[in-house]
């Protein structure tokens, strides 16, 4: 659920992690799954691993990102530099 409660760490919320993913993909266009996860862990904490998949699913459901299976990478949909 996306609704925060008193125990929610704002830095580790799905919305914040999704925003960080979008920032990373805007900068690099195509990013491997593991590189993106490492970057998020460096920006937040090791606990980002728990939210990473949910944030990716959230962005995928909103049709904001796409997965490139042969490269094991992600990229923004419709993003032009």
mmCIF file as gemmi writes it, N, C-alpha and C atoms, coordinates in Angstrom:
data_model
loop_
_atom_site.group_PDB
_atom_site.id
_atom_site.type_symbol
_atom_site.label_atom_id
_atom_site.label_alt_id
_atom_site.label_comp_id
_atom_site.label_asym_id
_atom_site.label_entity_id
_atom_site.label_seq_id
_atom_site.pdbx_PDB_ins_code
_atom_site.Cartn_x
_atom_site.Cartn_y
_atom_site.Cartn_z
_atom_site.occupancy
_atom_site.B_iso_or_equiv
_atom_site.pdbx_formal_charge
_atom_site.auth_seq_id
_atom_site.auth_asym_id
_atom_site.pdbx_PDB_model_num
ATOM 1 N N . UNK Axp A 1 ? 0.827 -1.177 0 1 0 ? 1 A 1
ATOM 2 C CA . UNK Axp A 1 ? 0 0 0 1 0 ? 1 A 1
ATOM 3 C C . UNK Axp A 1 ? 0.877 1.248 0 1 0 ? 1 A 1
ATOM 4 N N . UNK Axp A 2 ? 0.465 2.281 -0.68 1 0 ? 2 A 1
ATOM 5 C CA . UNK Axp A 2 ? 1.245 3.5 -0.791 1 0 ? 2 A 1
ATOM 6 C C . UNK Axp A 2 ? 0.962 4.498 0.321 1 0 ? 2 A 1
ATOM 7 N N . UNK Axp A 3 ? -0.051 4.233 1.136 1 0 ? 3 A 1
ATOM 8 C CA . UNK Axp A 3 ? -0.422 5.153 2.199 1 0 ? 3 A 1
ATOM 9 C C . UNK Axp A 3 ? 0.59 5.07 3.343 1 0 ? 3 A 1
ATOM 10 N N . UNK Axp A 4 ? 1.231 6.19 3.672 1 0 ? 4 A 1
ATOM 11 C CA . UNK Axp A 4 ? 2.217 6.168 4.761 1 0 ? 4 A 1
ATOM 12 C C . UNK Axp A 4 ? 1.545 6.097 6.126 1 0 ? 4 A 1
ATOM 13 N N . UNK Axp A 5 ? 2.288 5.61 7.1 1 0 ? 5 A 1
ATOM 14 C CA . UNK Axp A 5 ? 1.836 5.63 8.485 1 0 ? 5 A 1
ATOM 15 C C . UNK Axp A 5 ? 2.963 6.195 9.336 1 0 ? 5 A 1
ATOM 16 N N . UNK Axp A 6 ? 2.817 6.162 10.652 1 0 ? 6 A 1
ATOM 17 C CA . UNK Axp A 6 ? 3.819 6.78 11.521 1 0 ? 6 A 1
ATOM 18 C C . UNK Axp A 6 ? 5.163 6.05 11.512 1 0 ? 6 A 1
ATOM 19 N N . UNK Axp A 7 ? 5.2 4.831 10.972 1 0 ? 7 A 1
ATOM 20 C CA . UNK Axp A 7 ? 6.446 4.069 10.93 1 0 ? 7 A 1
ATOM 21 C C . UNK Axp A 7 ? 7.149 4.161 9.574 1 0 ? 7 A 1
ATOM 22 N N . UNK Axp A 8 ? 6.558 4.852 8.626 1 0 ? 8 A 1
ATOM 23 C CA . UNK Axp A 8 ? 7.115 4.955 7.284 1 0 ? 8 A 1
ATOM 24 C C . UNK Axp A 8 ? 8.314 5.9 7.266 1 0 ? 8 A 1
ATOM 25 N N . UNK Axp A 9 ? 9.407 5.423 6.729 1 0 ? 9 A 1
ATOM 26 C CA . UNK Axp A 9 ? 10.579 6.263 6.517 1 0 ? 9 A 1
ATOM 27 C C . UNK Axp A 9 ? 10.413 6.913 5.139 1 0 ? 9 A 1
ATOM 28 N N . UNK Axp A 10 ? 10.27 8.231 5.065 1 0 ? 10 A 1
ATOM 29 C CA . UNK Axp A 10 ? 10.028 8.89 3.782 1 0 ? 10 A 1
ATOM 30 C C . UNK Axp A 10 ? 11.104 8.596 2.724 1 0 ? 10 A 1
ATOM 31 N N . UNK Axp A 11 ? 12.344 8.423 3.156 1 0 ? 11 A 1
ATOM 32 C CA . UNK Axp A 11 ? 13.427 8.118 2.204 1 0 ? 11 A 1
ATOM 33 C C . UNK Axp A 11 ? 13.252 6.744 1.564 1 0 ? 11 A 1
ATOM 34 N N . UNK Axp A 12 ? 12.558 5.841 2.25 1 0 ? 12 A 1
ATOM 35 C CA . UNK Axp A 12 ? 12.395 4.479 1.756 1 0 ? 12 A 1
ATOM 36 C C . UNK Axp A 12 ? 10.966 4.196 1.29 1 0 ? 12 A 1
ATOM 37 N N . UNK Axp A 13 ? 10.202 5.245 1.037 1 0 ? 13 A 1
ATOM 38 C CA . UNK Axp A 13 ? 8.844 5.049 0.536 1 0 ? 13 A 1
ATOM 39 C C . UNK Axp A 13 ? 8.9 4.675 -0.951 1 0 ? 13 A 1
ATOM 40 N N . UNK Axp A 14 ? 7.88 4.004 -1.408 1 0 ? 14 A 1
ATOM 41 C CA . UNK Axp A 14 ? 7.825 3.605 -2.818 1 0 ? 14 A 1
ATOM 42 C C . UNK Axp A 14 ? 7.872 4.83 -3.725 1 0 ? 14 A 1
ATOM 43 N N . UNK Axp A 15 ? 7.176 5.887 -3.336 1 0 ? 15 A 1
ATOM 44 C CA . UNK Axp A 15 ? 7.14 7.106 -4.15 1 0 ? 15 A 1
ATOM 45 C C . UNK Axp A 15 ? 8.531 7.719 -4.267 1 0 ? 15 A 1
ATOM 46 N N . UNK Axp A 16 ? 9.26 7.817 -3.167 1 0 ? 16 A 1
ATOM 47 C CA . UNK Axp A 16 ? 10.603 8.398 -3.205 1 0 ? 16 A 1
ATOM 48 C C . UNK Axp A 16 ? 11.558 7.526 -4.022 1 0 ? 16 A 1
ATOM 49 N N . UNK Axp A 17 ? 11.535 6.221 -3.794 1 0 ? 17 A 1
ATOM 50 C CA . UNK Axp A 17 ? 12.419 5.32 -4.541 1 0 ? 17 A 1
ATOM 51 C C . UNK Axp A 17 ? 12.088 5.381 -6.032 1 0 ? 17 A 1
ATOM 52 N N . UNK Axp A 18 ? 10.797 5.446 -6.373 1 0 ? 18 A 1
ATOM 53 C CA . UNK Axp A 18 ? 10.395 5.565 -7.778 1 0 ? 18 A 1
ATOM 54 C C . UNK Axp A 18 ? 10.93 6.865 -8.376 1 0 ? 18 A 1
ATOM 55 N N . UNK Axp A 19 ? 10.897 7.941 -7.607 1 0 ? 19 A 1
ATOM 56 C CA . UNK Axp A 19 ? 11.452 9.214 -8.069 1 0 ? 19 A 1
ATOM 57 C C . UNK Axp A 19 ? 12.948 9.132 -8.315 1 0 ? 19 A 1
ATOM 58 N N . UNK Axp A 20 ? 13.661 8.446 -7.423 1 0 ? 20 A 1
ATOM 59 C CA . UNK Axp A 20 ? 15.106 8.267 -7.6 1 0 ? 20 A 1
ATOM 60 C C . UNK Axp A 20 ? 15.411 7.413 -8.834 1 0 ? 20 A 1
ATOM 61 N N . UNK Axp A 21 ? 14.574 6.41 -9.075 1 0 ? 21 A 1
ATOM 62 C CA . UNK Axp A 21 ? 14.745 5.573 -10.271 1 0 ? 21 A 1
ATOM 63 C C . UNK Axp A 21 ? 14.569 6.426 -11.524 1 0 ? 21 A 1
ATOM 64 N N . UNK Axp A 22 ? 13.548 7.267 -11.547 1 0 ? 22 A 1
ATOM 65 C CA . UNK Axp A 22 ? 13.309 8.133 -12.705 1 0 ? 22 A 1
ATOM 66 C C . UNK Axp A 22 ? 14.483 9.091 -12.909 1 0 ? 22 A 1
ATOM 67 N N . UNK Axp A 23 ? 14.996 9.674 -11.833 1 0 ? 23 A 1
ATOM 68 C CA . UNK Axp A 23 ? 16.163 10.565 -11.947 1 0 ? 23 A 1
ATOM 69 C C . UNK Axp A 23 ? 17.347 9.845 -12.572 1 0 ? 23 A 1
ATOM 70 N N . UNK Axp A 24 ? 17.612 8.652 -12.093 1 0 ? 24 A 1
ATOM 71 C CA . UNK Axp A 24 ? 18.745 7.862 -12.6 1 0 ? 24 A 1
ATOM 72 C C . UNK Axp A 24 ? 18.563 7.538 -14.082 1 0 ? 24 A 1
ATOM 73 N N . UNK Axp A 25 ? 17.35 7.16 -14.465 1 0 ? 25 A 1
ATOM 74 C CA . UNK Axp A 25 ? 17.089 6.802 -15.862 1 0 ? 25 A 1
ATOM 75 C C . UNK Axp A 25 ? 17.115 8.024 -16.773 1 0 ? 25 A 1
ATOM 76 N N . UNK Axp A 26 ? 16.784 9.191 -16.261 1 0 ? 26 A 1
ATOM 77 C CA . UNK Axp A 26 ? 16.88 10.421 -17.061 1 0 ? 26 A 1
ATOM 78 C C . UNK Axp A 26 ? 18.338 10.773 -17.333 1 0 ? 26 A 1
ATOM 79 N N . UNK Axp A 27 ? 19.2 10.502 -16.358 1 0 ? 27 A 1
ATOM 80 C CA . UNK Axp A 27 ? 20.618 10.821 -16.503 1 0 ? 27 A 1
ATOM 81 C C . UNK Axp A 27 ? 21.343 9.862 -17.439 1 0 ? 27 A 1
ATOM 82 N N . UNK Axp A 28 ? 21.033 8.576 -17.331 1 0 ? 28 A 1
ATOM 83 C CA . UNK Axp A 28 ? 21.806 7.569 -18.054 1 0 ? 28 A 1
ATOM 84 C C . UNK Axp A 28 ? 21.041 6.878 -19.174 1 0 ? 28 A 1
ATOM 85 N N . UNK Axp A 29 ? 19.763 7.138 -19.322 1 0 ? 29 A 1
ATOM 86 C CA . UNK Axp A 29 ? 18.873 6.578 -20.343 1 0 ? 29 A 1
ATOM 87 C C . UNK Axp A 29 ? 18.623 5.081 -20.186 1 0 ? 29 A 1
ATOM 88 N N . UNK Axp A 30 ? 19.658 4.25 -20.256 1 0 ? 30 A 1
ATOM 89 C CA . UNK Axp A 30 ? 19.516 2.802 -20.049 1 0 ? 30 A 1
ATOM 90 C C . UNK Axp A 30 ? 20.454 2.396 -18.92 1 0 ? 30 A 1
ATOM 91 N N . UNK Axp A 31 ? 19.883 1.733 -17.904 1 0 ? 31 A 1
ATOM 92 C CA . UNK Axp A 31 ? 20.662 1.34 -16.726 1 0 ? 31 A 1
ATOM 93 C C . UNK Axp A 31 ? 20.365 -0.123 -16.42 1 0 ? 31 A 1
ATOM 94 N N . UNK Axp A 32 ? 21.418 -0.883 -16.139 1 0 ? 32 A 1
ATOM 95 C CA . UNK Axp A 32 ? 21.198 -2.281 -15.78 1 0 ? 32 A 1
ATOM 96 C C . UNK Axp A 32 ? 20.502 -2.356 -14.424 1 0 ? 32 A 1
ATOM 97 N N . UNK Axp A 33 ? 19.805 -3.441 -14.233 1 0 ? 33 A 1
ATOM 98 C CA . UNK Axp A 33 ? 19.043 -3.662 -13.006 1 0 ? 33 A 1
ATOM 99 C C . UNK Axp A 33 ? 19.951 -3.575 -11.779 1 0 ? 33 A 1
ATOM 100 N N . UNK Axp A 34 ? 21.082 -4.26 -11.827 1 0 ? 34 A 1
ATOM 101 C CA . UNK Axp A 34 ? 21.987 -4.286 -10.674 1 0 ? 34 A 1
ATOM 102 C C . UNK Axp A 34 ? 22.654 -2.929 -10.44 1 0 ? 34 A 1
ATOM 103 N N . UNK Axp A 35 ? 22.986 -2.217 -11.504 1 0 ? 35 A 1
ATOM 104 C CA . UNK Axp A 35 ? 23.59 -0.89 -11.377 1 0 ? 35 A 1
ATOM 105 C C . UNK Axp A 35 ? 22.594 0.09 -10.736 1 0 ? 35 A 1
ATOM 106 N N . UNK Axp A 36 ? 21.339 -0.016 -11.138 1 0 ? 36 A 1
ATOM 107 C CA . UNK Axp A 36 ? 20.301 0.844 -10.583 1 0 ? 36 A 1
ATOM 108 C C . UNK Axp A 36 ? 20.085 0.552 -9.099 1 0 ? 36 A 1
ATOM 109 N N . UNK Axp A 37 ? 20.045 -0.713 -8.741 1 0 ? 37 A 1
ATOM 110 C CA . UNK Axp A 37 ? 19.892 -1.093 -7.336 1 0 ? 37 A 1
ATOM 111 C C . UNK Axp A 37 ? 21.068 -0.593 -6.507 1 0 ? 37 A 1
ATOM 112 N N . UNK Axp A 38 ? 22.287 -0.745 -7.002 1 0 ? 38 A 1
ATOM 113 C CA . UNK Axp A 38 ? 23.473 -0.271 -6.282 1 0 ? 38 A 1
ATOM 114 C C . UNK Axp A 38 ? 23.428 1.238 -6.078 1 0 ? 38 A 1
ATOM 115 N N . UNK Axp A 39 ? 23.012 1.955 -7.099 1 0 ? 39 A 1
ATOM 116 C CA . UNK Axp A 39 ? 22.915 3.409 -7.005 1 0 ? 39 A 1
ATOM 117 C C . UNK Axp A 39 ? 21.902 3.821 -5.94 1 0 ? 39 A 1
ATOM 118 N N . UNK Axp A 40 ? 20.767 3.137 -5.904 1 0 ? 40 A 1
ATOM 119 C CA . UNK Axp A 40 ? 19.746 3.467 -4.905 1 0 ? 40 A 1
ATOM 120 C C . UNK Axp A 40 ? 20.207 3.152 -3.493 1 0 ? 40 A 1
ATOM 121 N N . UNK Axp A 41 ? 20.937 2.056 -3.334 1 0 ? 41 A 1
ATOM 122 C CA . UNK Axp A 41 ? 21.471 1.706 -2.017 1 0 ? 41 A 1
ATOM 123 C C . UNK Axp A 41 ? 22.463 2.771 -1.557 1 0 ? 41 A 1
ATOM 124 N N . UNK Axp A 42 ? 23.296 3.264 -2.482 1 0 ? 42 A 1
ATOM 125 C CA . UNK Axp A 42 ? 24.258 4.321 -2.146 1 0 ? 42 A 1
ATOM 126 C C . UNK Axp A 42 ? 23.562 5.623 -1.777 1 0 ? 42 A 1
ATOM 127 N N . UNK Axp A 43 ? 22.442 5.928 -2.435 1 0 ? 43 A 1
ATOM 128 C CA . UNK Axp A 43 ? 21.723 7.173 -2.165 1 0 ? 43 A 1
ATOM 129 C C . UNK Axp A 43 ? 20.882 7.108 -0.897 1 0 ? 43 A 1
ATOM 130 N N . UNK Axp A 44 ? 20.418 5.919 -0.531 1 0 ? 44 A 1
ATOM 131 C CA . UNK Axp A 44 ? 19.531 5.79 0.627 1 0 ? 44 A 1
ATOM 132 C C . UNK Axp A 44 ? 20.182 4.9 1.683 1 0 ? 44 A 1
ATOM 133 N N . UNK Axp A 45 ? 19.887 3.618 1.642 1 0 ? 45 A 1
ATOM 134 C CA . UNK Axp A 45 ? 20.471 2.654 2.581 1 0 ? 45 A 1
ATOM 135 C C . UNK Axp A 45 ? 20.261 1.246 2.043 1 0 ? 45 A 1
ATOM 136 N N . UNK Axp A 46 ? 20.797 0.283 2.737 1 0 ? 46 A 1
ATOM 137 C CA . UNK Axp A 46 ? 20.664 -1.124 2.353 1 0 ? 46 A 1
ATOM 138 C C . UNK Axp A 46 ? 19.195 -1.557 2.336 1 0 ? 46 A 1
ATOM 139 N N . UNK Axp A 47 ? 18.372 -0.885 3.104 1 0 ? 47 A 1
ATOM 140 C CA . UNK Axp A 47 ? 16.944 -1.205 3.18 1 0 ? 47 A 1
ATOM 141 C C . UNK Axp A 47 ? 16.199 -0.903 1.881 1 0 ? 47 A 1
ATOM 142 N N . UNK Axp A 48 ? 16.828 -0.18 0.966 1 0 ? 48 A 1
ATOM 143 C CA . UNK Axp A 48 ? 16.193 0.131 -0.323 1 0 ? 48 A 1
ATOM 144 C C . UNK Axp A 48 ? 15.929 -1.14 -1.128 1 0 ? 48 A 1
ATOM 145 N N . UNK Axp A 49 ? 16.681 -2.2 -0.835 1 0 ? 49 A 1
ATOM 146 C CA . UNK Axp A 49 ? 16.47 -3.478 -1.535 1 0 ? 49 A 1
ATOM 147 C C . UNK Axp A 49 ? 15.036 -3.974 -1.364 1 0 ? 49 A 1
ATOM 148 N N . UNK Axp A 50 ? 14.476 -3.748 -0.188 1 0 ? 50 A 1
ATOM 149 C CA . UNK Axp A 50 ? 13.129 -4.219 0.107 1 0 ? 50 A 1
ATOM 150 C C . UNK Axp A 50 ? 12.062 -3.489 -0.701 1 0 ? 50 A 1
ATOM 151 N N . UNK Axp A 51 ? 12.319 -2.25 -1.092 1 0 ? 51 A 1
ATOM 152 C CA . UNK Axp A 51 ? 11.333 -1.41 -1.768 1 0 ? 51 A 1
ATOM 153 C C . UNK Axp A 51 ? 11.579 -1.353 -3.274 1 0 ? 51 A 1
ATOM 154 N N . UNK Axp A 52 ? 12.773 -1.703 -3.704 1 0 ? 52 A 1
ATOM 155 C CA . UNK Axp A 52 ? 13.186 -1.55 -5.097 1 0 ? 52 A 1
ATOM 156 C C . UNK Axp A 52 ? 12.231 -2.236 -6.075 1 0 ? 52 A 1
ATOM 157 N N . UNK Axp A 53 ? 11.902 -3.466 -5.825 1 0 ? 53 A 1
ATOM 158 C CA . UNK Axp A 53 ? 11.02 -4.211 -6.728 1 0 ? 53 A 1
ATOM 159 C C . UNK Axp A 53 ? 9.624 -3.596 -6.775 1 0 ? 53 A 1
ATOM 160 N N . UNK Axp A 54 ? 9.117 -3.171 -5.619 1 0 ? 54 A 1
ATOM 161 C CA . UNK Axp A 54 ? 7.804 -2.541 -5.576 1 0 ? 54 A 1
ATOM 162 C C . UNK Axp A 54 ? 7.789 -1.219 -6.347 1 0 ? 54 A 1
ATOM 163 N N . UNK Axp A 55 ? 8.854 -0.438 -6.219 1 0 ? 55 A 1
ATOM 164 C CA . UNK Axp A 55 ? 8.938 0.836 -6.941 1 0 ? 55 A 1
ATOM 165 C C . UNK Axp A 55 ? 9.024 0.591 -8.45 1 0 ? 55 A 1
ATOM 166 N N . UNK Axp A 56 ? 9.776 -0.427 -8.856 1 0 ? 56 A 1
ATOM 167 C CA . UNK Axp A 56 ? 9.844 -0.771 -10.281 1 0 ? 56 A 1
ATOM 168 C C . UNK Axp A 56 ? 8.482 -1.22 -10.795 1 0 ? 56 A 1
ATOM 169 N N . UNK Axp A 57 ? 7.791 -2.022 -10.02 1 0 ? 57 A 1
ATOM 170 C CA . UNK Axp A 57 ? 6.454 -2.481 -10.404 1 0 ? 57 A 1
ATOM 171 C C . UNK Axp A 57 ? 5.49 -1.309 -10.52 1 0 ? 57 A 1
ATOM 172 N N . UNK Axp A 58 ? 5.579 -0.387 -9.578 1 0 ? 58 A 1
ATOM 173 C CA . UNK Axp A 58 ? 4.746 0.813 -9.597 1 0 ? 58 A 1
ATOM 174 C C . UNK Axp A 58 ? 4.973 1.609 -10.884 1 0 ? 58 A 1
ATOM 175 N N . UNK Axp A 59 ? 6.23 1.838 -11.241 1 0 ? 59 A 1
ATOM 176 C CA . UNK Axp A 59 ? 6.546 2.59 -12.456 1 0 ? 59 A 1
ATOM 177 C C . UNK Axp A 59 ? 6.144 1.823 -13.712 1 0 ? 59 A 1
ATOM 178 N N . UNK Axp A 60 ? 6.3 0.522 -13.688 1 0 ? 60 A 1
ATOM 179 C CA . UNK Axp A 60 ? 5.907 -0.305 -14.832 1 0 ? 60 A 1
ATOM 180 C C . UNK Axp A 60 ? 4.389 -0.255 -15.026 1 0 ? 60 A 1
ATOM 181 N N . UNK Axp A 61 ? 3.638 -0.331 -13.94 1 0 ? 61 A 1
ATOM 182 C CA . UNK Axp A 61 ? 2.182 -0.275 -14.024 1 0 ? 61 A 1
ATOM 183 C C . UNK Axp A 61 ? 1.687 1.088 -14.512 1 0 ? 61 A 1
ATOM 184 N N . UNK Axp A 62 ? 2.439 2.142 -14.191 1 0 ? 62 A 1
ATOM 185 C CA . UNK Axp A 62 ? 2.104 3.483 -14.683 1 0 ? 62 A 1
ATOM 186 C C . UNK Axp A 62 ? 2.588 3.701 -16.116 1 0 ? 62 A 1
ATOM 187 N N . UNK Axp A 63 ? 3.24 2.675 -16.686 1 0 ? 63 A 1
ATOM 188 C CA . UNK Axp A 63 ? 3.767 2.718 -18.053 1 0 ? 63 A 1
ATOM 189 C C . UNK Axp A 63 ? 4.848 3.792 -18.219 1 0 ? 63 A 1
ATOM 190 N N . UNK Axp A 64 ? 5.676 3.95 -17.193 1 0 ? 64 A 1
ATOM 191 C CA . UNK Axp A 64 ? 6.762 4.934 -17.216 1 0 ? 64 A 1
ATOM 192 C C . UNK Axp A 64 ? 8.113 4.32 -17.589 1 0 ? 64 A 1
ATOM 193 N N . UNK Axp A 65 ? 8.28 3.029 -17.323 1 0 ? 65 A 1
ATOM 194 C CA . UNK Axp A 65 ? 9.548 2.37 -17.626 1 0 ? 65 A 1
ATOM 195 C C . UNK Axp A 65 ? 9.287 1.102 -18.419 1 0 ? 65 A 1
ATOM 196 N N . UNK Axp A 66 ? 10.353 0.642 -19.066 1 0 ? 66 A 1
ATOM 197 C CA . UNK Axp A 66 ? 10.271 -0.643 -19.756 1 0 ? 66 A 1
ATOM 198 C C . UNK Axp A 66 ? 11.527 -1.444 -19.453 1 0 ? 66 A 1
ATOM 199 N N . UNK Axp A 67 ? 11.363 -2.751 -19.458 1 0 ? 67 A 1
ATOM 200 C CA . UNK Axp A 67 ? 12.453 -3.675 -19.178 1 0 ? 67 A 1
ATOM 201 C C . UNK Axp A 67 ? 12.989 -4.215 -20.492 1 0 ? 67 A 1
ATOM 202 N N . UNK Axp A 68 ? 14.306 -4.17 -20.657 1 0 ? 68 A 1
ATOM 203 C CA . UNK Axp A 68 ? 14.968 -4.698 -21.845 1 0 ? 68 A 1
ATOM 204 C C . UNK Axp A 68 ? 15.608 -6.014 -21.42 1 0 ? 68 A 1
ATOM 205 N N . UNK Axp A 69 ? 14.976 -7.114 -21.779 1 0 ? 69 A 1
ATOM 206 C CA . UNK Axp A 69 ? 15.377 -8.412 -21.24 1 0 ? 69 A 1
ATOM 207 C C . UNK Axp A 69 ? 16.762 -8.862 -21.695 1 0 ? 69 A 1
ATOM 208 N N . UNK Axp A 70 ? 17.12 -8.624 -22.951 1 0 ? 70 A 1
ATOM 209 C CA . UNK Axp A 70 ? 18.428 -9.1 -23.415 1 0 ? 70 A 1
ATOM 210 C C . UNK Axp A 70 ? 19.587 -8.34 -22.777 1 0 ? 70 A 1
ATOM 211 N N . UNK Axp A 71 ? 19.332 -7.135 -22.249 1 0 ? 71 A 1
ATOM 212 C CA . UNK Axp A 71 ? 20.366 -6.359 -21.563 1 0 ? 71 A 1
ATOM 213 C C . UNK Axp A 71 ? 20.199 -6.381 -20.04 1 0 ? 71 A 1
ATOM 214 N N . UNK Axp A 72 ? 19.092 -6.965 -19.552 1 0 ? 72 A 1
ATOM 215 C CA . UNK Axp A 72 ? 18.736 -6.929 -18.134 1 0 ? 72 A 1
ATOM 216 C C . UNK Axp A 72 ? 18.801 -5.492 -17.631 1 0 ? 72 A 1
ATOM 217 N N . UNK Axp A 73 ? 18.15 -4.596 -18.391 1 0 ? 73 A 1
ATOM 218 C CA . UNK Axp A 73 ? 18.213 -3.161 -18.114 1 0 ? 73 A 1
ATOM 219 C C . UNK Axp A 73 ? 16.823 -2.544 -18.143 1 0 ? 73 A 1
ATOM 220 N N . UNK Axp A 74 ? 16.771 -1.322 -17.614 1 0 ? 74 A 1
ATOM 221 C CA . UNK Axp A 74 ? 15.536 -0.554 -17.604 1 0 ? 74 A 1
ATOM 222 C C . UNK Axp A 74 ? 15.776 0.762 -18.328 1 0 ? 74 A 1
ATOM 223 N N . UNK Axp A 75 ? 14.691 1.326 -18.899 1 0 ? 75 A 1
ATOM 224 C CA . UNK Axp A 75 ? 14.762 2.659 -19.481 1 0 ? 75 A 1
ATOM 225 C C . UNK Axp A 75 ? 13.382 3.312 -19.381 1 0 ? 75 A 1
ATOM 226 N N . UNK Axp A 76 ? 13.396 4.635 -19.444 1 0 ? 76 A 1
ATOM 227 C CA . UNK Axp A 76 ? 12.15 5.39 -19.41 1 0 ? 76 A 1
ATOM 228 C C . UNK Axp A 76 ? 11.454 5.241 -20.757 1 0 ? 76 A 1
ATOM 229 N N . UNK Axp A 77 ? 10.158 5.173 -20.727 1 0 ? 77 A 1
ATOM 230 C CA . UNK Axp A 77 ? 9.389 5.142 -21.963 1 0 ? 77 A 1
ATOM 231 C C . UNK Axp A 77 ? 9.19 6.558 -22.471 1 0 ? 77 A 1
ATOM 232 N N . UNK Axp A 78 ? 9.416 6.755 -23.762 1 0 ? 78 A 1
ATOM 233 C CA . UNK Axp A 78 ? 9.167 8.053 -24.395 1 0 ? 78 A 1
ATOM 234 C C . UNK Axp A 78 ? 10.104 9.152 -23.961 1 0 ? 78 A 1
ATOM 235 N N . UNK Axp A 79 ? 11.245 8.807 -23.364 1 0 ? 79 A 1
ATOM 236 C CA . UNK Axp A 79 ? 12.198 9.829 -22.92 1 0 ? 79 A 1
ATOM 237 C C . UNK Axp A 79 ? 13.184 10.134 -24.042 1 0 ? 79 A 1
ATOM 238 N N . UNK Axp A 80 ? 13.305 11.421 -24.33 1 0 ? 80 A 1
ATOM 239 C CA . UNK Axp A 80 ? 14.278 11.858 -25.337 1 0 ? 80 A 1
ATOM 240 C C . UNK Axp A 80 ? 15.245 12.807 -24.67 1 0 ? 80 A 1
ATOM 241 N N . UNK Axp A 81 ? 16.537 12.65 -24.933 1 0 ? 81 A 1
ATOM 242 C CA . UNK Axp A 81 ? 17.551 13.537 -24.366 1 0 ? 81 A 1
ATOM 243 C C . UNK Axp A 81 ? 17.56 14.858 -25.069 1 0 ? 81 A 1
